[in-house]
């Protein structure tokens, strides 16, 4: 909702931090798990009530934990408190068993954010207070026009989502700084050429696909990742030998979609799946199966089962969206370069 009004923020919130539960079925999983999570929280509260001494000691321990450094980025610290603030934004949406994986995603996202802030500082990119206020006013207008938020202020909406006006201002500074740096050489000619080559990303064309995932998010060593790659290759070989894709998915996949034979339903080229996955899926014809595809979630093989063609779209109608996408792609290149050069230390 907020990112909808302040389009540059999409670069940061959707493209860079990438702190989401699961790009394929997390939202549904979170909803399914919400009741068990509530029951677990209720049970935990009863336990705490029965042991008041432990409850009194908890705040001091939490305070100490918040000061703990979880990672350093070129000598600058990321604290447990930074991580806790991001976790709090999810509230009770995260099933307990997913917390370690989400925490790792949050730490990686905060590392990326720190690198970008360092880049902005070192590049001496400046954003004026007037520019920040302009974007804030866009968000305020968006809230006013949203019937579901009638009577609420921007500050109230942000608080509901576990955020604050200072957090939003920081996101705006990062986004506008990146827009100034990454958008300066993206002219109409480049945008038009991109449109001609990628019409399926903007005309509403959809793919229906199934996938098999070998989850690597908990893997920390090269040996573990190599084993995961070998596993997905063997799975691909079974599919290539004629075994039913859905049955193989039920047997091997680490994604909740395995219960449906790996089916992910329809999705568009942009904005619904992580980029490597979407790019691979849209390169396939019906019934084709991809080679292993690496994403932040792990290794996948993908089978397209249906294609729903879009409608004609005019270039002028999607021009700004394409510019945004081009900046997001450049941002990802920048991030890879910053990560390669950075000195990053994870603290145990």
Buried (B, 14 or more C-beta within 10 A) or exposed (E): EBBEBBBBBBBBBBBBBBBBBBBBBBEEBBEEBBEEBEEBEEEEEEEEEEEEEEEEEEEEEEEEEBEEEBBBBBEEBBBBBBBBBBBEEBEEBBBEEBEEBBBBBBBBBBBBBBBBBBBBEEEEBEBEEEBBEEBBEBBBEBBEEBEEBEEBEBEEBBEEBBBEBEBBBBBBBBBBBBBBBBBEEBEEEEBEEBBEEBBBBBBBBBBBBBBBBBBBBEBEEEEEBEEBBEBBBEBBEBBEEEEEBBEBBBEBBBBBBBEBBBBBBBBBBBEBBBBBBBEBBBEBEEEEBBEBBBBBBBBBBBBBBEBEEBEEBEBEEBBEBBBBBBBBBBBBEBBEEBBEEBEBEBEE
